[in-house]
Amino acid sequence: ISDLTPLSNLPNLGLIDLSRTRVKDLKPLANLPLYSLLLAGTDVASLEPLRAMQRLRSLDLRDTRKLHDLRPIKHNDFTYQDMREPFAQLYL
């Protein structure tokens, strides 16, 4: 999986596991009511499309080595987040 465009037509989608896929661009997810997003091991470099996701409570960013800016999700009130090093320091 690399193109998420078809998912943008699923307005009731709440959970997506994209771990270990070739996904890079999260823009097609921007208007979805996601509450859980698993991105471990992807080449995602920007979380900007997640900025307005108020329902997002669970996020897995393990091994997303191209990601360097967590500010777009800083406002979220996560019940689960797995960022591990070095992301835990960037989030502060």
KARA-V271509 format. One line per field, one symbol per residue. phi: phi as a letter, one per 40 degrees, with the letter a starting at -180 (. if undefined). burial: + if it has 9 or more other C-alpha atoms within 8 Angstrom, else -. Layout:
phi = ???
burial = ???
This chain:
phi = .bbcdccccbcbcbbbbbdfbccbbcdccdbcccbaabbdgcbcbbbdccdcccccbbabbdfccccbbbdcbcccbccaabbfcccdcccc
burial = ---+---+----++-+-++-+-++++-+++-++++++++++++++++-+++-+--+++++++-+--++-+-++--+-+--+-+---++-+--
